[in-house]
């Protein structure tokens, strides 16, 4: 007689900030939590992100490609997944900015929100050419390559299409060399228009204020990104 598989896992639902689409997910299990803890101990950002993507992929029960989610969708989803898996409260140790004493702080993960306001992703460069933008995923950012070329590579990963008069040119059909030539042919003003789209990416963040128990100095910090909530 084989051992049983424990627990009928509950299903939860949330709304993705970028699209408003509702998806369902289950809590992660002990085997998945162990892998997350091992990844956290490495302090390696790439390994942590790969593990987060794998864990979220295993837990999402809706038909969605997790690796294609925007950075803020994935962050929001992982935080809500963590809350339903190990509890809504996260115990943090935060250093005072004055005396560096570590203060205990209890964060309610259910209070964390991500507001994504509707935004026109079509940017007009001149009377003939427009570009269609998209927010990048962590997979896009992971493959940006050389630091000198990082800005161009992130930007090229965020281009979805180029409209030339009535013709639509899909970026996925173009080579990196062709995309780079297109970006380098822009004027400073055109380039600024395109890059401004990325400066306004929604974020999953939380403001924390506390008075240090040792020196009583008031400290304000912003938690931002998966690793701050890991």
Secondary structure, DSSP 8 states (H G I E B T S, - for coil): ----------EEEEE-TTT--EEEEE---HHHHHHHHHHHHHT-HHHHHHHHHHHHHHHB-SS--GGGSBHHHHHHHHHHHHHHHH-SEEEEEEE-TTT--EEEEEEEGGG----------EEE-SSSEEEEE---BHHHHHT--SGGGHHHHHHHHHEEEEEETTEEEEGGGS-HHHHHHHHHTS-HHHHHHHHHHHHT----EEEEEEE-TTT--EEEEEEESHHHH-
